[in-house]
Amino acid sequence: MPKIKTHSGAKKRFSLTKSGKVKRARAYKNHILNHKTTKRKRNLRKGAYADVTNEAAIKQMIPYK
């Protein structure tokens, strides 16, 4: 059986935890930061988990992670 290619964008954005959950970063932290409050930007630093409905698709994109 041939190897599966890893999705280049997905490997940069997602990682797996020991329990098998998909870890991700939060969006809206790239530009136009001067009108966002400090509290909002600080909370965007924290990581999050991908939704259960998307987990299977993401794991398929990063098979060897």
Predicted model as a PDB file, atoms N, CA, C, CB and O in Angstrom, pLDDT in the B-factor column:
MODEL        1                                                                  
ATOM      1  N   MET A   1       0.840  -1.188   0.000  1.00 86.00           N  
ATOM      2  CA  MET A   1       0.000   0.000   0.000  1.00 86.00           C  
ATOM      3  C   MET A   1       0.886   1.254   0.000  1.00 86.00           C  
ATOM      4  CB  MET A   1      -0.956  -0.003   1.227  1.00 86.00           C  
ATOM      5  O   MET A   1       1.818   1.345   0.799  1.00 86.00           O  
ATOM      6  N   PRO A   2       0.608   2.216  -0.883  1.00 93.00           N  
ATOM      7  CA  PRO A   2       1.458   3.413  -0.941  1.00 93.00           C  
ATOM      8  C   PRO A   2       1.247   4.326   0.255  1.00 93.00           C  
ATOM      9  CB  PRO A   2       1.188   4.183  -2.220  1.00 93.00           C  
ATOM     10  O   PRO A   2       0.223   4.284   0.936  1.00 93.00           O  
ATOM     11  N   LYS A   3       2.261   5.152   0.480  1.00 94.00           N  
ATOM     12  CA  LYS A   3       2.168   6.112   1.579  1.00 94.00           C  
ATOM     13  C   LYS A   3       1.169   7.215   1.218  1.00 94.00           C  
ATOM     14  CB  LYS A   3       3.563   6.719   1.899  1.00 94.00           C  
ATOM     15  O   LYS A   3       0.947   7.507   0.043  1.00 94.00           O  
ATOM     16  N   ILE A   4       0.577   7.816   2.240  1.00 94.00           N  
ATOM     17  CA  ILE A   4      -0.360   8.927   2.032  1.00 94.00           C  
ATOM     18  C   ILE A   4       0.416  10.226   2.163  1.00 94.00           C  
ATOM     19  CB  ILE A   4      -1.555   8.879   3.054  1.00 94.00           C  
ATOM     20  O   ILE A   4       1.223  10.377   3.079  1.00 94.00           O  
ATOM     21  N   LYS A   5       0.180  11.158   1.261  1.00 96.00           N  
ATOM     22  CA  LYS A   5       0.836  12.457   1.368  1.00 96.00           C  
ATOM     23  C   LYS A   5       0.192  13.285   2.466  1.00 96.00           C  
ATOM     24  CB  LYS A   5       0.777  13.206   0.031  1.00 96.00           C  
ATOM     25  O   LYS A   5      -1.031  13.322   2.596  1.00 96.00           O  
ATOM     26  N   THR A   6       1.030  13.949   3.253  1.00 97.00           N  
ATOM     27  CA  THR A   6       0.558  14.839   4.302  1.00 97.00           C  
ATOM     28  C   THR A   6       0.183  16.178   3.681  1.00 97.00           C  
ATOM     29  CB  THR A   6       1.633  15.021   5.409  1.00 97.00           C  
ATOM     30  O   THR A   6       0.900  16.679   2.815  1.00 97.00           O  
ATOM     31  N   HIS A   7      -0.926  16.760   4.110  1.00 97.00           N  
ATOM     32  CA  HIS A   7      -1.372  18.066   3.630  1.00 97.00           C  
ATOM     33  C   HIS A   7      -0.459  19.129   4.236  1.00 97.00           C  
ATOM     34  CB  HIS A   7      -2.878  18.331   4.001  1.00 97.00           C  
ATOM     35  O   HIS A   7      -0.385  19.268   5.457  1.00 97.00           O  
ATOM     36  N   SER A   8       0.245  19.887   3.369  1.00 97.00           N  
ATOM     37  CA  SER A   8       1.251  20.841   3.834  1.00 97.00           C  
ATOM     38  C   SER A   8       0.682  21.920   4.744  1.00 97.00           C  
ATOM     39  CB  SER A   8       1.917  21.488   2.658  1.00 97.00           C  
ATOM     40  O   SER A   8       1.316  22.304   5.727  1.00 97.00           O  
ATOM     41  N   GLY A   9      -0.508  22.408   4.422  1.00 97.00           N  
ATOM     42  CA  GLY A   9      -1.126  23.442   5.256  1.00 97.00           C  
ATOM     43  C   GLY A   9      -1.552  22.906   6.602  1.00 97.00           C  
ATOM     44  O   GLY A   9      -1.431  23.591   7.618  1.00 97.00           O  
ATOM     45  N   ALA A  10      -2.051  21.678   6.614  1.00 97.00           N  
ATOM     46  CA  ALA A  10      -2.537  21.076   7.850  1.00 97.00           C  
ATOM     47  C   ALA A  10      -1.398  20.754   8.810  1.00 97.00           C  
ATOM     48  CB  ALA A  10      -3.324  19.816   7.542  1.00 97.00           C  
ATOM     49  O   ALA A  10      -1.553  20.899  10.023  1.00 97.00           O  
ATOM     50  N   LYS A  11      -0.266  20.324   8.286  1.00 96.00           N  
ATOM     51  CA  LYS A  11       0.834  19.951   9.182  1.00 96.00           C  
ATOM     52  C   LYS A  11       1.395  21.171   9.923  1.00 96.00           C  
ATOM     53  CB  LYS A  11       1.954  19.263   8.385  1.00 96.00           C  
ATOM     54  O   LYS A  11       1.958  21.028  11.009  1.00 96.00           O  
ATOM     55  N   LYS A  12       1.245  22.371   9.343  1.00 96.00           N  
ATOM     56  CA  LYS A  12       1.694  23.594  10.001  1.00 96.00           C  
ATOM     57  C   LYS A  12       0.684  24.099  11.030  1.00 96.00           C  
ATOM     58  CB  LYS A  12       1.955  24.672   8.966  1.00 96.00           C  
ATOM     59  O   LYS A  12       1.050  24.810  11.966  1.00 96.00           O  
ATOM     60  N   ARG A  13      -0.575  23.734  10.857  1.00 96.00           N  
ATOM     61  CA  ARG A  13      -1.634  24.306  11.688  1.00 96.00           C  
ATOM     62  C   ARG A  13      -2.123  23.428  12.829  1.00 96.00           C  
ATOM     63  CB  ARG A  13      -2.776  24.638  10.839  1.00 96.00           C  
ATOM     64  O   ARG A  13      -2.620  23.939  13.833  1.00 96.00           O  
ATOM     65  N   PHE A  14      -1.989  22.120  12.687  1.00 97.00           N  
ATOM     66  CA  PHE A  14      -2.562  21.206  13.679  1.00 97.00           C  
ATOM     67  C   PHE A  14      -1.522  20.281  14.264  1.00 97.00           C  
ATOM     68  CB  PHE A  14      -3.673  20.392  13.063  1.00 97.00           C  
ATOM     69  O   PHE A  14      -0.537  19.938  13.611  1.00 97.00           O  
ATOM     70  N   SER A  15      -1.755  19.873  15.520  1.00 96.00           N  
ATOM     71  CA  SER A  15      -0.950  18.824  16.130  1.00 96.00           C  
ATOM     72  C   SER A  15      -1.866  17.973  16.985  1.00 96.00           C  
ATOM     73  CB  SER A  15       0.224  19.415  16.975  1.00 96.00           C  
ATOM     74  O   SER A  15      -2.947  18.406  17.386  1.00 96.00           O  
ATOM     75  N   LEU A  16      -1.420  16.753  17.260  1.00 97.00           N  
ATOM     76  CA  LEU A  16      -2.248  15.826  18.019  1.00 97.00           C  
ATOM     77  C   LEU A  16      -1.767  15.727  19.459  1.00 97.00           C  
ATOM     78  CB  LEU A  16      -2.244  14.445  17.365  1.00 97.00           C  
ATOM     79  O   LEU A  16      -0.567  15.775  19.729  1.00 97.00           O  
ATOM     80  N   THR A  17      -2.715  15.589  20.379  1.00 96.00           N  
ATOM     81  CA  THR A  17      -2.375  15.370  21.780  1.00 96.00           C  
ATOM     82  C   THR A  17      -2.240  13.867  22.012  1.00 96.00           C  
ATOM     83  CB  THR A  17      -3.452  15.993  22.730  1.00 96.00           C  
ATOM     84  O   THR A  17      -2.543  13.064  21.130  1.00 96.00           O  
ATOM     85  N   LYS A  18      -1.783  13.496  23.208  1.00 96.00           N  
ATOM     86  CA  LYS A  18      -1.622  12.077  23.539  1.00 96.00           C  
ATOM     87  C   LYS A  18      -2.958  11.342  23.522  1.00 96.00           C  
ATOM     88  CB  LYS A  18      -0.966  11.925  24.910  1.00 96.00           C  
ATOM     89  O   LYS A  18      -3.027  10.161  23.181  1.00 96.00           O  
ATOM     90  N   SER A  19      -4.017  12.060  23.896  1.00 96.00           N  
ATOM     91  CA  SER A  19      -5.335  11.423  23.937  1.00 96.00           C  
ATOM     92  C   SER A  19      -6.010  11.369  22.567  1.00 96.00           C  
ATOM     93  CB  SER A  19      -6.230  12.158  24.910  1.00 96.00           C  
ATOM     94  O   SER A  19      -7.092  10.798  22.428  1.00 96.00           O  
ATOM     95  N   GLY A  20      -5.366  11.971  21.543  1.00 95.00           N  
ATOM     96  CA  GLY A  20      -5.897  11.895  20.188  1.00 95.00           C  
ATOM     97  C   GLY A  20      -6.707  13.091  19.756  1.00 95.00           C  
ATOM     98  O   GLY A  20      -7.262  13.099  18.657  1.00 95.00           O  
ATOM     99  N   LYS A  21      -6.787  14.120  20.615  1.00 97.00           N  
ATOM    100  CA  LYS A  21      -7.497  15.339  20.229  1.00 97.00           C  
ATOM    101  C   LYS A  21      -6.622  16.144  19.278  1.00 97.00           C  
ATOM    102  CB  LYS A  21      -7.879  16.187  21.478  1.00 97.00           C  
ATOM    103  O   LYS A  21      -5.402  15.985  19.262  1.00 97.00           O  
ATOM    104  N   VAL A  22      -7.253  17.010  18.484  1.00 98.00           N  
ATOM    105  CA  VAL A  22      -6.518  17.844  17.526  1.00 98.00           C  
ATOM    106  C   VAL A  22      -6.386  19.244  18.109  1.00 98.00           C  
ATOM    107  CB  VAL A  22      -7.238  17.884  16.132  1.00 98.00           C  
ATOM    108  O   VAL A  22      -7.381  19.917  18.378  1.00 98.00           O  
ATOM    109  N   LYS A  23      -5.136  19.673  18.299  1.00 97.00           N  
ATOM    110  CA  LYS A  23      -4.856  20.997  18.840  1.00 97.00           C  
ATOM    111  C   LYS A  23      -4.731  21.994  17.702  1.00 97.00           C  
ATOM    112  CB  LYS A  23      -3.572  20.984  19.696  1.00 97.00           C  
ATOM    113  O   LYS A  23      -4.191  21.666  16.645  1.00 97.00           O  
ATOM    114  N   ARG A  24      -5.222  23.205  17.907  1.00 97.00           N  
ATOM    115  CA  ARG A  24      -5.139  24.242  16.876  1.00 97.00           C  
ATOM    116  C   ARG A  24      -4.905  25.592  17.526  1.00 97.00           C  
ATOM    117  CB  ARG A  24      -6.422  24.273  16.015  1.00 97.00           C  
ATOM    118  O   ARG A  24      -5.095  25.745  18.732  1.00 97.00           O  
ATOM    119  N   ALA A  25      -4.497  26.565  16.738  1.00 97.00           N  
ATOM    120  CA  ALA A  25      -4.356  27.940  17.210  1.00 97.00           C  
ATOM    121  C   ALA A  25      -5.648  28.689  16.915  1.00 97.00           C  
ATOM    122  CB  ALA A  25      -3.135  28.648  16.541  1.00 97.00           C  
ATOM    123  O   ALA A  25      -6.452  28.246  16.095  1.00 97.00           O  
ATOM    124  N   ARG A  26      -5.844  29.802  17.569  1.00 96.00           N  
ATOM    125  CA  ARG A  26      -7.044  30.600  17.336  1.00 96.00           C  
ATOM    126  C   ARG A  26      -6.844  31.546  16.161  1.00 96.00           C  
ATOM    127  CB  ARG A  26      -7.416  31.391  18.595  1.00 96.00           C  
ATOM    128  O   ARG A  26      -5.720  31.946  15.859  1.00 96.00           O  
ATOM    129  N   ALA A  27      -7.931  31.896  15.510  1.00 95.00           N  
ATOM    130  CA  ALA A  27      -7.876  32.795  14.358  1.00 95.00           C  
ATOM    131  C   ALA A  27      -7.951  34.259  14.802  1.00 95.00           C  
ATOM    132  CB  ALA A  27      -9.021  32.478  13.378  1.00 95.00           C  
ATOM    133  O   ALA A  27      -8.110  34.538  15.990  1.00 95.00           O  
ATOM    134  N   TYR A  28      -7.837  35.188  13.857  1.00 96.00           N  
ATOM    135  CA  TYR A  28      -7.969  36.640  14.068  1.00 96.00           C  
ATOM    136  C   TYR A  28      -6.846  37.243  14.898  1.00 96.00           C  
ATOM    137  CB  TYR A  28      -9.280  36.937  14.736  1.00 96.00           C  
ATOM    138  O   TYR A  28      -7.085  38.175  15.665  1.00 96.00           O  
ATOM    139  N   LYS A  29      -5.627  36.730  14.762  1.00 95.00           N  
ATOM    140  CA  LYS A  29      -4.506  37.272  15.525  1.00 95.00           C  
ATOM    141  C   LYS A  29      -3.383  37.735  14.598  1.00 95.00           C  
ATOM    142  CB  LYS A  29      -3.977  36.225  16.511  1.00 95.00           C  
ATOM    143  O   LYS A  29      -2.254  37.927  15.049  1.00 95.00           O  
ATOM    144  N   ASN A  30      -3.683  37.920  13.293  1.00 94.00           N  
ATOM    145  CA  ASN A  30      -2.616  38.223  12.346  1.00 94.00           C  
ATOM    146  C   ASN A  30      -2.395  39.699  12.061  1.00 94.00           C  
ATOM    147  CB  ASN A  30      -2.894  37.541  11.084  1.00 94.00           C  
ATOM    148  O   ASN A  30      -1.259  40.169  12.125  1.00 94.00           O  
ATOM    149  N   HIS A  31      -3.432  40.431  11.753  1.00 96.00           N  
ATOM    150  CA  HIS A  31      -3.257  41.839  11.405  1.00 96.00           C  
ATOM    151  C   HIS A  31      -4.465  42.636  11.871  1.00 96.00           C  
ATOM    152  CB  HIS A  31      -3.048  42.010   9.882  1.00 96.00           C  
ATOM    153  O   HIS A  31      -5.440  42.075  12.371  1.00 96.00           O  
ATOM    154  N   ILE A  32      -4.388  43.952  11.702  1.00 95.00           N  
ATOM    155  CA  ILE A  32      -5.389  44.904  12.213  1.00 95.00           C  
ATOM    156  C   ILE A  32      -5.584  44.661  13.716  1.00 95.00           C  
ATOM    157  CB  ILE A  32      -6.759  44.757  11.442  1.00 95.00           C  
ATOM    158  O   ILE A  32      -6.700  44.441  14.186  1.00 95.00           O  
ATOM    159  N   LEU A  33      -4.477  44.707  14.449  1.00 96.00           N  
ATOM    160  CA  LEU A  33      -4.516  44.405  15.876  1.00 96.00           C  
ATOM    161  C   LEU A  33      -4.736  45.648  16.731  1.00 96.00           C  
ATOM    162  CB  LEU A  33      -3.236  43.724  16.291  1.00 96.00           C  
ATOM    163  O   LEU A  33      -5.022  45.536  17.923  1.00 96.00           O  
ATOM    164  N   ASN A  34      -4.604  46.845  16.128  1.00 96.00           N  
ATOM    165  CA  ASN A  34      -4.700  48.059  16.953  1.00 96.00           C  
ATOM    166  C   ASN A  34      -6.117  48.364  17.430  1.00 96.00           C  
ATOM    167  CB  ASN A  34      -4.180  49.237  16.179  1.00 96.00           C  
ATOM    168  O   ASN A  34      -6.273  49.081  18.419  1.00 96.00           O  
ATOM    169  N   HIS A  35      -7.151  47.853  16.772  1.00 95.00           N  
ATOM    170  CA  HIS A  35      -8.507  48.119  17.265  1.00 95.00           C  
ATOM    171  C   HIS A  35      -9.058  46.978  18.110  1.00 95.00           C  
ATOM    172  CB  HIS A  35      -9.437  48.378  16.102  1.00 95.00           C  
ATOM    173  O   HIS A  35     -10.186  47.055  18.598  1.00 95.00           O  
ATOM    174  N   LYS A  36      -8.260  45.910  18.286  1.00 97.00           N  
ATOM    175  CA  LYS A  36      -8.684  44.820  19.158  1.00 97.00           C  
ATOM    176  C   LYS A  36      -8.155  45.099  20.564  1.00 97.00           C  
ATOM    177  CB  LYS A  36      -8.175  43.433  18.627  1.00 97.00           C  
ATOM    178  O   LYS A  36      -7.044  45.602  20.736  1.00 97.00           O  
ATOM    179  N   THR A  37      -8.960  44.769  21.552  1.00 97.00           N  
ATOM    180  CA  THR A  37      -8.555  45.049  22.931  1.00 97.00           C  
ATOM    181  C   THR A  37      -7.423  44.112  23.353  1.00 97.00           C  
ATOM    182  CB  THR A  37      -9.758  44.904  23.892  1.00 97.00           C  
ATOM    183  O   THR A  37      -7.237  43.036  22.785  1.00 97.00           O  
ATOM    184  N   THR A  38      -6.668  44.553  24.370  1.00 97.00           N  
ATOM    185  CA  THR A  38      -5.563  43.751  24.888  1.00 97.00           C  
ATOM    186  C   THR A  38      -6.076  42.426  25.426  1.00 97.00           C  
ATOM    187  CB  THR A  38      -4.807  44.513  25.984  1.00 97.00           C  
ATOM    188  O   THR A  38      -5.440  41.386  25.253  1.00 97.00           O  
ATOM    189  N   LYS A  39      -7.226  42.471  26.076  1.00 97.00           N  
ATOM    190  CA  LYS A  39      -7.828  41.250  26.640  1.00 97.00           C  
ATOM    191  C   LYS A  39      -8.151  40.256  25.533  1.00 97.00           C  
ATOM    192  CB  LYS A  39      -9.110  41.589  27.440  1.00 97.00           C  
ATOM    193  O   LYS A  39      -7.904  39.058  25.668  1.00 97.00           O  
ATOM    194  N   ARG A  40      -8.707  40.765  24.438  1.00 97.00           N  
ATOM    195  CA  ARG A  40      -9.078  39.905  23.317  1.00 97.00           C  
ATOM    196  C   ARG A  40      -7.845  39.261  22.690  1.00 97.00           C  
ATOM    197  CB  ARG A  40      -9.850  40.707  22.261  1.00 97.00           C  
ATOM    198  O   ARG A  40      -7.841  38.068  22.387  1.00 97.00           O  
ATOM    199  N   LYS A  41      -6.788  40.074  22.497  1.00 97.00           N  
ATOM    200  CA  LYS A  41      -5.559  39.551  21.899  1.00 97.00           C  
ATOM    201  C   LYS A  41      -4.882  38.540  22.813  1.00 97.00           C  
ATOM    202  CB  LYS A  41      -4.597  40.691  21.583  1.00 97.00           C  
ATOM    203  O   LYS A  41      -4.322  37.551  22.342  1.00 97.00           O  
ATOM    204  N   ARG A  42      -4.933  38.784  24.107  1.00 97.00           N  
ATOM    205  CA  ARG A  42      -4.341  37.870  25.083  1.00 97.00           C  
ATOM    206  C   ARG A  42      -5.055  36.523  25.064  1.00 97.00           C  
ATOM    207  CB  ARG A  42      -4.395  38.479  26.492  1.00 97.00           C  
ATOM    208  O   ARG A  42      -4.412  35.476  25.133  1.00 97.00           O  
ATOM    209  N   ASN A  43      -6.384  36.550  24.972  1.00 97.00           N  
ATOM    210  CA  ASN A  43      -7.156  35.311  24.929  1.00 97.00           C  
ATOM    211  C   ASN A  43      -6.958  34.554  23.622  1.00 97.00           C  
ATOM    212  CB  ASN A  43      -8.625  35.610  25.127  1.00 97.00           C  
ATOM    213  O   ASN A  43      -7.120  33.335  23.585  1.00 97.00           O  
ATOM    214  N   LEU A  44      -6.609  35.261  22.550  1.00 97.00           N  
ATOM    215  CA  LEU A  44      -6.361  34.605  21.267  1.00 97.00           C  
ATOM    216  C   LEU A  44      -5.038  33.836  21.258  1.00 97.00           C  
ATOM    217  CB  LEU A  44      -6.364  35.637  20.148  1.00 97.00           C  
ATOM    218  O   LEU A  44      -4.816  32.982  20.399  1.00 97.00           O  
ATOM    219  N   ARG A  45      -4.158  34.144  22.225  1.00 96.00           N  
ATOM    220  CA  ARG A  45      -2.886  33.429  22.326  1.00 96.00           C  
ATOM    221  C   ARG A  45      -3.092  31.982  22.751  1.00 96.00           C  
ATOM    222  CB  ARG A  45      -1.960  34.131  23.313  1.00 96.00           C  
ATOM    223  O   ARG A  45      -2.330  31.096  22.363  1.00 96.00           O  
ATOM    224  N   LYS A  46      -4.111  31.754  23.536  1.00 96.00           N  
ATOM    225  CA  LYS A  46      -4.367  30.412  24.071  1.00 96.00           C  
ATOM    226  C   LYS A  46      -4.757  29.456  22.941  1.00 96.00           C  
ATOM    227  CB  LYS A  46      -5.483  30.457  25.148  1.00 96.00           C  
ATOM    228  O   LYS A  46      -5.442  29.835  21.991  1.00 96.00           O  
ATOM    229  N   GLY A  47      -4.313  28.245  23.068  1.00 95.00           N  
ATOM    230  CA  GLY A  47      -4.647  27.233  22.075  1.00 95.00           C  
ATOM    231  C   GLY A  47      -6.077  26.754  22.245  1.00 95.00           C  
ATOM    232  O   GLY A  47      -6.743  27.099  23.221  1.00 95.00           O  
ATOM    233  N   ALA A  48      -6.541  25.971  21.310  1.00 97.00           N  
ATOM    234  CA  ALA A  48      -7.890  25.419  21.381  1.00 97.00           C  
ATOM    235  C   ALA A  48      -7.870  24.043  20.731  1.00 97.00           C  
ATOM    236  CB  ALA A  48      -8.935  26.359  20.685  1.00 97.00           C  
ATOM    237  O   ALA A  48      -6.878  23.648  20.117  1.00 97.00           O  
ATOM    238  N   TYR A  49      -8.958  23.332  20.871  1.00 98.00           N  
ATOM    239  CA  TYR A  49      -9.086  22.023  20.245  1.00 98.00           C  
ATOM    240  C   TYR A  49     -10.036  22.127  19.058  1.00 98.00           C  
ATOM    241  CB  TYR A  49      -9.589  20.965  21.263  1.00 98.00           C  
ATOM    242  O   TYR A  49     -11.017  22.870  19.096  1.00 98.00           O  
ATOM    243  N   ALA A  50      -9.734  21.374  18.007  1.00 97.00           N  
ATOM    244  CA  ALA A  50     -10.614  21.334  16.841  1.00 97.00           C  
ATOM    245  C   ALA A  50     -11.917  20.649  17.225  1.00 97.00           C  
ATOM    246  CB  ALA A  50      -9.934  20.600  15.649  1.00 97.00           C  
ATOM    247  O   ALA A  50     -11.941  19.790  18.106  1.00 97.00           O  
ATOM    248  N   ASP A  51     -12.985  21.028  16.568  1.00 97.00           N  
ATOM    249  CA  ASP A  51     -14.294  20.456  16.850  1.00 97.00           C  
ATOM    250  C   ASP A  51     -14.305  18.975  16.486  1.00 97.00           C  
ATOM    251  CB  ASP A  51     -15.395  21.210  16.081  1.00 97.00           C  
ATOM    252  O   ASP A  51     -13.612  18.543  15.565  1.00 97.00           O  
ATOM    253  N   VAL A  52     -15.096  18.211  17.216  1.00 96.00           N  
ATOM    254  CA  VAL A  52     -15.185  16.763  17.012  1.00 96.00           C  
ATOM    255  C   VAL A  52     -15.646  16.426  15.597  1.00 96.00           C  
ATOM    256  CB  VAL A  52     -16.139  16.142  18.032  1.00 96.00           C  
ATOM    257  O   VAL A  52     -15.243  15.408  15.035  1.00 96.00           O  
ATOM    258  N   THR A  53     -16.490  17.279  15.025  1.00 97.00           N  
ATOM    259  CA  THR A  53     -17.013  17.025  13.679  1.00 97.00           C  
ATOM    260  C   THR A  53     -15.921  17.149  12.609  1.00 97.00           C  
ATOM    261  CB  THR A  53     -18.155  17.997  13.369  1.00 97.00           C  
ATOM    262  O   THR A  53     -16.041  16.558  11.535  1.00 97.00           O  
ATOM    263  N   ASN A  54     -14.866  17.907  12.893  1.00 97.00           N  
ATOM    264  CA  ASN A  54     -13.774  18.092  11.930  1.00 97.00           C  
ATOM    265  C   ASN A  54     -12.580  17.189  12.192  1.00 97.00           C  
ATOM    266  CB  ASN A  54     -13.322  19.523  11.943  1.00 97.00           C  
ATOM    267  O   ASN A  54     -11.677  17.098  11.361  1.00 97.00           O  
ATOM    268  N   GLU A  55     -12.567  16.523  13.338  1.00 97.00           N  
ATOM    269  CA  GLU A  55     -11.403  15.744  13.754  1.00 97.00           C  
ATOM    270  C   GLU A  55     -10.998  14.675  12.750  1.00 97.00           C  
ATOM    271  CB  GLU A  55     -11.676  15.100  15.074  1.00 97.00           C  
ATOM    272  O   GLU A  55      -9.816  14.547  12.430  1.00 97.00           O  
ATOM    273  N   ALA A  56     -11.954  13.911  12.250  1.00 97.00           N  
ATOM    274  CA  ALA A  56     -11.643  12.817  11.319  1.00 97.00           C  
ATOM    275  C   ALA A  56     -10.986  13.344  10.046  1.00 97.00           C  
ATOM    276  CB  ALA A  56     -12.919  12.035  10.964  1.00 97.00           C  
ATOM    277  O   ALA A  56     -10.034  12.746   9.545  1.00 97.00           O  
ATOM    278  N   ALA A  57     -11.485  14.452   9.525  1.00 97.00           N  
ATOM    279  CA  ALA A  57     -10.943  15.025   8.289  1.00 97.00           C  
ATOM    280  C   ALA A  57      -9.525  15.529   8.510  1.00 97.00           C  
ATOM    281  CB  ALA A  57     -11.838  16.170   7.780  1.00 97.00           C  
ATOM    282  O   ALA A  57      -8.663  15.359   7.648  1.00 97.00           O  
ATOM    283  N   ILE A  58      -9.278  16.147   9.659  1.00 97.00           N  
ATOM    284  CA  ILE A  58      -7.948  16.683   9.962  1.00 97.00           C  
ATOM    285  C   ILE A  58      -6.953  15.540  10.152  1.00 97.00           C  
ATOM    286  CB  ILE A  58      -7.993  17.576  11.228  1.00 97.00           C  
ATOM    287  O   ILE A  58      -5.825  15.612   9.664  1.00 97.00           O  
ATOM    288  N   LYS A  59      -7.363  14.494  10.855  1.00 97.00           N  
ATOM    289  CA  LYS A  59      -6.476  13.356  11.092  1.00 97.00           C  
ATOM    290  C   LYS A  59      -6.110  12.654   9.782  1.00 97.00           C  
ATOM    291  CB  LYS A  59      -7.134  12.362  12.056  1.00 97.00           C  
ATOM    292  O   LYS A  59      -5.025  12.085   9.662  1.00 97.00           O  
ATOM    293  N   GLN A  60      -6.999  12.693   8.820  1.00 96.00           N  
ATOM    294  CA  GLN A  60      -6.736  12.115   7.505  1.00 96.00           C  
ATOM    295  C   GLN A  60      -5.679  12.934   6.763  1.00 96.00           C  
ATOM    296  CB  GLN A  60      -8.035  12.039   6.676  1.00 96.00           C  
ATOM    297  O   GLN A  60      -4.895  12.395   5.982  1.00 96.00           O  
ATOM    298  N   MET A  61      -5.670  14.251   7.019  1.00 97.00           N  
ATOM    299  CA  MET A  61      -4.699  15.127   6.361  1.00 97.00           C  
ATOM    300  C   MET A  61      -3.314  15.032   6.987  1.00 97.00           C  
ATOM    301  CB  MET A  61      -5.179  16.561   6.408  1.00 97.00           C  
ATOM    302  O   MET A  61      -2.318  15.296   6.314  1.00 97.00           O  
ATOM    303  N   ILE A  62      -3.231  14.656   8.280  1.00 97.00           N  
ATOM    304  CA  ILE A  62      -1.935  14.510   8.933  1.00 97.00           C  
ATOM    305  C   ILE A  62      -1.765  13.085   9.473  1.00 97.00           C  
ATOM    306  CB  ILE A  62      -1.786  15.542  10.074  1.00 97.00           C  
ATOM    307  O   ILE A  62      -1.764  12.876  10.687  1.00 97.00           O  
ATOM    308  N   PRO A  63      -1.623  12.112   8.575  1.00 95.00           N  
ATOM    309  CA  PRO A  63      -1.621  10.715   8.999  1.00 95.00           C  
ATOM    310  C   PRO A  63      -0.421  10.287   9.837  1.00 95.00           C  
ATOM    311  CB  PRO A  63      -1.692   9.857   7.811  1.00 95.00           C  
ATOM    312  O   PRO A  63      -0.541   9.356  10.633  1.00 95.00           O  
ATOM    313  N   TYR A  64       0.733  10.936   9.683  1.00 94.00           N  
ATOM    314  CA  TYR A  64       1.931  10.471  10.369  1.00 94.00           C  
ATOM    315  C   TYR A  64       2.355  11.363  11.534  1.00 94.00           C  
ATOM    316  CB  TYR A  64       3.055  10.368   9.390  1.00 94.00           C  
ATOM    317  O   TYR A  64       3.478  11.244  12.025  1.00 94.00           O  
ATOM    318  N   LYS A  65       1.482  12.242  11.975  1.00 89.00           N  
ATOM    319  CA  LYS A  65       1.819  13.141  13.077  1.00 89.00           C  
ATOM    320  C   LYS A  65       1.491  12.535  14.403  1.00 89.00           C  
ATOM    321  CB  LYS A  65       1.104  14.451  12.934  1.00 89.00           C  
ATOM    322  O   LYS A  65       1.712  13.160  15.440  1.00 89.00           O  
TER     323      LYS A  65                                                      
ENDMDL                                                                          
END                                                                             
